Amino acid sequence: MFDFAKYADQFNSGDDIKLVETYFTEDFVYTGDRRVLPNRAAFLDFLKFAHDGVREIMRPQLVLQDKDRIFAEIDMDFHALKARPDYPFGELKPGEMITVKFFVVYKLRDGRIAELKSAIWPRNYRVSKAPRLGGTPGQRAAFLAYTRAFSEGEFDLFAAYYADDVILELGSVPPIHGKDGIIGHYRKMFQEIREDLKINRFIADEDGIAADITAQFTAIKDMPDFTVTPLKKGETASLNTFVHYTLRNGLISHIQVARRGNPVKEHGTE
């Protein structure tokens, strides 16, 4: 019997090559509302396009199975890690998450998928919602999307990951309270300094996220009083940090940042 739960786990791992080689026949055919893909190679090419900067996570809502066929209602979450103006379900900005409901029929042959037919509803229409952040593959993908929204200055998008009463403790300034307080702080800062987050490693569960992060700061103008390190226009400095995010109902309620070492200047234009 085809194990749909293991198939879903492999799909959510993000390894499209292993997914296709393990679960699809070479003469596999995909039929959707916008395209027909006549074989496994064409399907893999489409997955590479669809997953370029986007993590796709399937959350099956209903699975009906017999020997040769599977019918599934699936809520698919799409987490944008970069801008995708050309995305099939509409433009995606860094940090944006959308959910699309799929109705899918799989035809099986010798334990693999030989044919897949899918139909969809409009994005975010009548879909279930999982807690945004936590320890599942989708919630881990959401955290990476959050950091990209922050780095790209998508204020409304990264603020959607916060509880209303969130507290930010940077150590270099007094604690910042609330969504509006954090957005206001970074709107002002990003006019002078851009911050880009590189996630080196993180662990997560439903209660929190602990992350090893390198923050790269680039000065838009001379900043002799910048709290991390003085910077001239065009100069860049990196700072290694440990960051602990407390979660409540899948949203960030508390952020605590600790420096790990001293900032390192990398280059400048002057």
C-alpha positions in Angstrom: 0.0 0.0 0.0 1.3 3.4 -1.0 2.2 5.3 2.2 0.8 8.8 1.6 2.1 10.1 5.0 5.7 9.2 4.0 5.2 10.8 0.6 4.0 14.0 2.3 7.0 14.0 4.6 9.3 13.6 1.6 7.5 16.4 -0.3 7.9 18.7 2.7 11.6 18.0 3.0 12.3 20.2 0.0 14.4 17.6 -1.9 12.5 17.5 -5.2 14.9 15.2 -7.0 14.6 12.5 -4.3 10.8 13.0 -4.3 10.4 12.5 -8.0 12.9 9.6 -8.3 11.3 7.8 -5.3 7.6 8.3 -5.9 6.9 8.9 -9.6 7.1 6.7 -12.7 9.2 7.8 -15.6 6.2 8.2 -17.8 4.3 10.1 -15.1 1.8 12.7 -16.4 0.6 15.8 -14.6 -2.6 17.6 -15.6 -3.6 20.8 -13.9 -5.8 23.7 -14.6 -3.0 25.6 -16.5 -0.6 23.0 -17.8 0.0 19.4 -18.8 3.4 17.9 -18.0 4.0 14.8 -20.1 6.7 13.1 -18.1 8.7 13.0 -14.8 11.5 15.2 -16.2 9.1 17.9 -17.1 7.4 17.7 -13.7 10.8 18.0 -12.0 11.6 21.1 -14.1 8.3 22.6 -13.0 9.0 21.9 -9.3 12.4 23.6 -9.6 10.7 26.7 -11.1 7.9 26.6 -8.4 10.3 26.1 -5.5 12.9 28.7 -6.6 12.9 30.9 -3.5 9.6 29.4 -2.3 9.1 26.6 0.3 6.0 24.6 -0.5 4.5 22.7 2.4 1.6 20.3 2.0 -1.0 19.9 4.8 -3.4 17.1 3.8 -7.0 17.7 5.1 -8.6 14.5 3.7 -7.0 11.4 2.1 -9.1 8.6 0.5 -7.2 5.6 -0.8 -7.7 2.3 -2.5 -5.3 0.0 -4.3 -4.9 2.1 -7.4 -6.0 5.6 -6.6 -5.8 8.3 -4.0 -8.0 11.4 -3.6 -6.7 14.1 -1.4 -7.8 17.6 -0.3 -4.6 19.4 0.5 -3.9 22.9 1.9 -0.6 24.0 0.4 1.4 26.6 2.1 3.8 28.7 0.1 6.5 30.6 2.0 8.4 33.2 -0.1 12.1 33.5 0.7 12.6 36.0 -2.1 10.5 38.2 -4.4 8.6 36.1 -7.0 6.6 38.5 -9.2 6.2 35.7 -11.7 4.7 33.1 -9.3 1.8 31.0 -10.7 -0.6 32.0 -7.9 0.2 35.7 -8.1 3.1 37.9 -7.0 4.9 37.0 -3.8 7.0 39.3 -1.7 9.8 38.1 0.6 8.2 36.8 3.8 4.8 36.5 2.4 2.9 33.3 3.0 -0.2 32.1 1.1 -2.2 29.0 1.2 -3.9 27.3 -1.8 -6.4 24.5 -1.5 -5.7 21.6 -3.9 -8.0 18.7 -4.9 -5.8 16.0 -6.2 -6.3 12.5 -7.7 -3.3 10.2 -7.9 -3.3 7.1 -10.1 -0.9 4.5 -8.8 1.1 1.8 -10.6 3.5 -0.6 -8.9 3.7 1.5 -5.8 4.4 4.8 -7.6 2.4 7.7 -9.0 1.8 7.3 -12.7 -0.7 10.2 -13.1 -1.7 13.2 -11.1 -4.7 15.5 -11.8 -5.2 18.6 -9.7 -7.7 21.4 -9.3 -7.4 24.5 -7.1 -9.3 27.2 -5.4 -8.1 30.8 -5.3 -5.3 31.6 -2.9 -6.3 31.9 0.7 -9.9 30.9 -0.1 -11.6 28.6 2.5 -8.3 27.2 3.7 -7.2 26.0 7.1 -4.5 27.9 9.0 -1.8 26.3 11.1 0.1 28.3 13.8 2.6 30.4 11.9 5.8 29.5 13.7 6.9 26.4 15.6 8.8 23.1 14.9 7.1 21.6 11.9 8.7 21.8 8.4 6.2 24.5 7.4 6.7 26.5 10.6 10.5 26.3 10.1 10.0 27.5 6.6 7.9 30.4 7.9 10.7 31.5 10.2 13.1 31.7 7.3 10.5 33.7 5.4 10.1 36.0 8.4 13.9 36.7 8.4 13.8 37.5 4.7 10.9 39.9 5.1 12.9 41.6 7.8 16.0 41.9 5.7 14.1 43.2 2.7 12.4 45.9 4.8 8.9 44.4 4.3 7.6 45.9 7.5 4.0 44.8 7.3 4.9 41.3 6.3 7.5 40.7 9.1 5.2 42.3 11.7 2.5 39.7 10.9 4.8 37.2 12.7 4.5 39.2 16.0 2.0 39.1 18.8 0.4 42.5 19.4 2.3 42.8 22.8 5.7 41.6 21.5 8.8 42.8 23.3 12.2 43.3 21.6 15.3 43.3 23.8 18.4 44.3 21.8 20.6 45.1 24.7 21.9 48.3 23.1 18.7 50.3 23.6 15.8 50.1 26.1 13.2 47.3 25.4 10.9 48.0 22.5 7.2 47.2 23.1 4.5 46.2 20.6 4.3 45.8 16.9 4.1 49.5 16.2 7.2 50.2 18.4 9.3 47.6 16.6 8.1 48.7 13.1 8.8 52.4 14.0 12.3 51.5 15.3 13.3 49.7 12.1 11.6 52.1 9.7 13.8 54.8 11.1 16.9 52.6 11.3 16.5 51.3 7.7 16.7 54.9 6.4 20.3 55.0 7.7 21.4 51.4 8.1 20.2 48.2 6.3 20.3 45.0 8.3 20.5 41.6 6.5 20.1 38.4 8.6 21.9 35.2 7.8 20.6 32.2 9.6 23.5 29.9 10.5 21.5 27.4 12.5 18.3 27.3 14.5 16.1 24.9 16.6 12.4 25.4 17.1 9.4 23.9 18.8 5.9 25.3 19.6 7.3 27.4 22.5 10.2 29.1 21.0 13.1 29.4 18.5 16.8 29.6 19.3 18.9 30.9 16.4 22.5 31.5 15.6 22.3 34.5 13.4 24.9 36.7 11.6 23.6 40.3 11.2 25.2 42.3 8.4 24.8 46.1 8.7 25.4 48.4 5.7 25.5 52.2 6.2 23.4 54.2 3.8 25.0 57.4 5.2 27.7 58.2 7.7 26.7 56.7 11.1 29.4 57.7 13.7 27.0 57.0 16.6 25.6 53.6 15.4 25.2 51.4 18.5 26.7 48.3 16.9 29.8 50.1 15.6 30.5 53.4 13.9 30.1 53.2 10.1 30.8 55.4 7.2 28.6 55.5 4.2 28.9 52.2 2.2 30.7 50.4 5.0 29.5 47.0 6.1 29.9 45.3 9.5 28.9 41.8 10.6 27.9 40.8 14.1 27.3 37.2 15.3 24.4 36.9 17.7 22.3 34.4 19.6 18.6 35.2 19.4 15.8 33.6 21.4 12.2 34.0 20.2 9.5 33.1 22.6 6.3 31.9 20.8 2.7 32.2 21.8 0.1 30.6 19.6 2.6 30.5 16.7 3.5 34.2 17.0 6.6 35.9 18.4 5.9 37.4 21.8 9.4 38.1 23.0 12.8 38.6 21.2 16.1 38.5 23.2 19.3 39.2 21.4 22.8 38.5 22.7 26.0 39.5 21.0 28.5 36.7 20.3 31.9 38.5 19.9 32.6 41.9 18.5 31.4 43.4 15.1 33.8 43.0 12.2 34.0 45.6 9.5 34.2 44.0 6.0 34.5 46.7 3.4 33.7 50.3 2.5 33.4 52.6 -0.4 35.6 55.3 1.2 
